Amino acid sequence: MVFSTILFLCVFLPLSLIGYYLLPKRFKNTFLLLCSLLFYAWGEPKFIWVMLLSIACNYGFGMWIHRLAFAEEAGTSERKKKLVAALAVGLNLGILFVFKYFTFVSETIQTVLHGNFEVIRIALPIGISFYTFQGLSYIIDIYRKEGTLAPSGERISIVQKNPFRLALYIAMFPQLIAGPIVRYEDIRVQLTERKESAGQFAEGIERFVVGLAKKAILANVVGKLAESIFAAQYVYLSQGAAWLGAFAYTLQIYFDFSGYSDMAIGLGEMFGFHFQENFNYPYISTSIREFWRRWHISLSGWFRDYLYIPLGGSRRGNVYIHLLLVFVATGIWHGAGWGFLIWGLWHGAFLILERLCSRHAVTDDRKHRVPQLFSWMYTMLVVMVGWVVFRIVDLRQALTYLAVMFGIRRNAFTAFGIRHYLTNRNLFFLLVACICALPIAPKIRIKLGTSSAVLLLVKRAVLLLLLALSFLFIINSSYNPFIYFRF
């Protein structure tokens, strides 16, 4: 089930909210867990056992670490605790490898060795990368804190002894299949002590409507344009059409990802949860480093705290190797394909380049500073080229497309020029998407404030209009892709 469908908007969500608020507090978590399992089983009934297995294993390993952390033989228990945590991490990564990467690795081995064995093709469960990383977050947080001493001298215990609460943390439907990646430590207290309020519920509705509009109106329209260009034969594309396709996909992936994150955050608020922000206008960045502080914040933060810093970060070891490993992992996390790996390496290489340049830059000499406009243009060029490889995945085709983009390959016959795609309708939505990708709305809110009754009325009218338009676009459009399927 997808958020931007009539079934979810008109049936599943209203019934979930009504049931949740009618039930006594002690039954709310159980009801929300059942709703989450139904939500996942609706689209992936044959793979719900994979998620349940992940939950059961993480619960068992968590309890095992807890017993070792509070055992009397401190020295021996610490070594065993580390071993159990390593086994738990290995199991989570093993499940992810089998379902997401086994087929790709087998095909690669077959190609390299010219083997004639039959490759076993395993279907990919939706959202496995998201809920696996949340399981890893739980295990790592338990390992780091369980049994350690608080400033008061008491031994800390954060293990979740109730298996249904742990299941709710991992399987909660607002963020189950599209993020943001919620860490256990951030939500642990909310699983038992959250308080719902009318104000928070209203904020959740507002955030959900904004996210729905991003997805249904902007992402789907510019995405359909991008799809038509990338689906064409690249040997017949003009250079302008190739740039238009890359530009449209750059907008599509932002509004699709950030739209789903907004909807997830809004849904969480409706049920009393607070999820972290996941996007912060990444396309205004003036460096790749800044881009990754604004893009998919929960993922980049996860890799920073659970991989980059444990490797040594910038304090010990080779920081450039650490950065490269992190972005190899980032690319692989997104999908099983060489394009995803190259995309990760591409971003990692420019992060390293920026770090090297910053070491030799004269920061207090204004003459040596690059104008922000050029820094922004450089950043967006790197990002757009990366998105082409990310979108196509197949390296040979991606290189052909990029060759057309940069004029290296000039097609003698161009059946698909830019005028073929850039209709008045597409041009209008591209311009609207560009405006919405800028932080104009937050600045207006800050300047005008929210105390005025007139402004509040205007805001609600705009939200109602966005909701109506979103329904109209969903009903009248057959193009509503779920691009998280491969994640």
Secondary structure by P-SEA (a helix, b strand, c coil): cccccccccccaaaaaaaaaaaccccaaaaaaaaaaaaaaaaccccaaaaaaaaaaaaaaaaaaaaaaaaccaaaaaaaaaaaaaaaaaaaaaaaaaaaccaaaaaaaaaaaacccbbbbbbbbccaaaaaaaaaaaaaaaaaacccccccccbbbbcccccaaaaaaaaccccccccccccccccccccccbbbbcaaaaaaaaaaaaaaaaaccccaaaaaaaaaaaaacccccccaaaaaaaaaaaaaaaaaaaaaaaaaaaaaaaaaccccccccccccccccaaaaaaccaaaaaaaaaacccccccccccccaaaaaaaaaaaaaaaacccaaaaaaaaaaaaaaaaaaaaaaacccccccccccaaaaaaaaaaaaaaaaaaaaaccaaaaaaaaaaaacccccccccccccccccaaaaaaaaaaaaaacaaaaaaaaaaccccaaaaaaaaaaaaaaaaaaaaaaaaccccccccccc
